[in-house]
Amino acid sequence: MDTYYYDGPVYIFDQCVCSKWYGETRAVTAGRAISNLKYQYKKRHNLIPSAKVELPGEVYCIGGTNNGR
């Protein structure tokens, strides 16, 4: 698993609600990392699961592959 981070704006229903948010997660793929980061944002800000959260910036991989060890 690799460690991914996001540092950028957050949009909810096409409206910018945060111009700079930082989140970090561990995931197998970048797509799964984006999903995890959206989930983190929703949980931390008490949003309902169906809220449309968008992270338009880039998700960066900072490594960390260790195959679960």
C-alpha positions, 0 to 999 in steps of 0.5 A: 500500500502507498501513502497518498495526500491531497492539498487543495480546494474542496467543492461541495455541489460545485461550490468551493467550501474550502480553498485549502484542505490537507488530507492523507490516506493509505491505499492500493490505487490513486482512485481508492485514495481519492475515495478515502479522502472524500470520505474523510472530509465528509466525516470530519465535517459532518456531511451526509454520505450522499453529499457530492464532494469534489477534490479538483486538485491532484492526489500525490503518492509519497510511497510506502509500499510494504505489502502489509508488513 
